[in-house]
Amino acid sequence: MQIAIVIRYGSVYYNMNIASTYTSKQQVQLSGKRYVVCIGRRQPMHRLHKESIEEALETGLKLIYVIGSTNTADSDLYDPINNPLTYEQQIEQFYLTFPQARGNKDITIIGIEDVGNLAIWAQNLVDKLDKLGVTKDCVVHFRGKNIDRHDFDIEIAGQKITLKDSWYIDTLPYFGLSVWYSKNIFKRDYDISSRHLRLYDLNKIGKYKQQQFACYDYIKKLANDAREASPIKTYLEGQKIPVTMIDIGLVKQTTIAKK
């Protein structure tokens, strides 16, 4: 049964139909869906991103791998510090982590830009999946964690309700997208965040922190190459600033400033 509602983001209202929500791999496998959609910035991809994608692949469904925040320098929302990896580098990171994906016709990679409005972003996602012809035949998979939680107001039958779960599960079903929500096995894993990994000294971190990266050697090489190419390399090293993923974004930022 589909339920018509009105969802509000700021002053923008949308009429939606609620799609299904799943909480286990078995439910997804019995759903009749043919595609699983994995969305993320993955700046960088860490161990839990990798495990989440592995979980999606274990269903036997075809994978739609969505790379988020692919804005380039001509966008007002371009952010090379928080999103240092380019779309092409993201693809390479994926292939190095999942070498079996190269040339696999059951895996499709697409990008989606930030637009500054989650409702418009969600509709853009639906439009991209529509172009692939998979919207009604896919499920969006993600793992929830505390930092994913946000408050949103929606209106159902004239009543305003504040949602406090992950915005994926609270929002995407109202855009007609089925959602599969899973959780990390260990509570300590919730502390693993790409935000923290971007600040690690890549040349000095120990094995435990290296293993938090899905593709540590690749990220380390990109950062060191960026430091070598940086026009402010002498200053950075004079200040004893460690090599981090910020170097990858910083070299792009200084290159843009020169133009």
URBELKA-V219716 format. One record per pair of residues at least 4 apart in sequence whose C-alpha atoms are under 6 Angstrom apart, sorted by sequence separation. I is the first residue (numbers start at 0). J is the second residue. D is the distance in Angstrom with one decimal. If there is no record, write none. Layout:
# URBELKA-V219716
I_J_D, I_J_D
This chain:
# URBELKA-V219716
7_11_5.6, 44_48_5.8, 70_74_6.0, 78_82_5.7, 79_83_4.4, 84_88_5.7, 93_97_5.9, 94_98_4.9, 125_129_6.0, 133_137_5.8, 154_158_5.1, 166_170_5.5, 167_171_5.5, 172_176_4.8, 200_204_6.0, 220_224_6.0, 225_229_6.0, 233_237_5.9, 236_240_5.9, 245_249_5.8, 7_12_4.6, 72_77_5.6, 128_133_5.6, 129_134_5.4, 154_159_4.4, 171_176_5.4, 172_177_5.5, 235_240_5.4, 6_12_5.6, 71_77_5.6, 128_134_5.2, 153_159_5.5, 6_13_5.3, 70_77_5.2, 153_160_5.3, 5_13_5.4, 152_160_5.5, 5_14_4.6, 152_161_4.4, 4_14_5.7, 151_161_5.3, 4_15_5.5, 151_162_5.1, 3_15_5.6, 150_162_5.4, 3_16_4.9, 150_163_4.9, 2_16_5.4, 149_163_5.7, 1_16_5.6, 2_17_5.7, 1_17_5.9, 148_164_5.3, 69_86_6.0, 148_165_4.6, 147_165_5.2, 201_219_5.7, 226_246_5.8, 225_246_5.8, 229_250_5.2, 222_244_5.5, 225_247_5.2, 222_246_5.7, 35_60_5.9, 222_247_5.3, 34_60_5.0, 36_62_6.0, 40_66_5.8, 33_60_5.2, 34_61_4.6, 35_62_5.1, 36_63_4.6, 37_64_5.2, 38_65_4.6, 39_66_5.6, 40_67_4.6, 34_62_5.8, 37_65_5.9, 39_67_5.3, 140_178_6.0, 142_180_5.8, 138_177_4.8, 139_178_4.7, 140_179_4.7, 141_180_5.5, 142_181_4.8, 143_182_5.7, 42_82_5.9, 138_178_5.2, 139_179_5.9, 142_182_5.1, 200_241_5.4, 201_242_6.0, 69_111_5.9, 70_112_5.1, 200_242_5.5, 201_243_5.6, 63_106_6.0, 65_108_6.0, 67_110_5.9, 69_112_4.8, 200_243_5.3, 61_105_5.0, 62_106_4.8, 63_107_4.9, 64_108_4.7, 65_109_5.1, 66_110_4.6, 67_111_5.0, 68_112_4.7, 199_243_5.8, 63_108_6.0, 65_110_5.5, 68_113_5.1, 198_243_5.7, 197_244_4.9, 35_137_5.5, 33_136_5.7, 34_137_4.4, 35_138_5.0, 36_139_4.5, 37_140_5.5, 32_136_5.0, 35_139_5.9, 36_140_5.9, 32_137_5.4, 7_153_5.1, 6_153_4.7, 6_154_5.6, 5_154_5.6, 43_193_5.7, 4_155_5.5, 42_193_5.8, 18_172_4.5, 17_172_5.0, 17_173_4.6, 16_173_5.3, 18_175_5.0, 20_177_5.7, 22_179_5.6, 15_173_5.0, 17_175_6.0, 18_176_5.7, 19_177_4.8, 20_178_4.8, 21_179_4.5, 22_180_5.1, 15_174_5.7, 16_175_5.8, 18_177_5.1, 20_179_5.8, 22_181_5.9, 83_247_5.5, 46_211_5.2, 80_245_5.7, 83_248_4.3, 45_211_5.5, 46_212_5.7, 45_212_4.3, 46_213_5.1, 45_213_4.7, 80_248_4.7, 44_213_5.6, 79_248_4.4
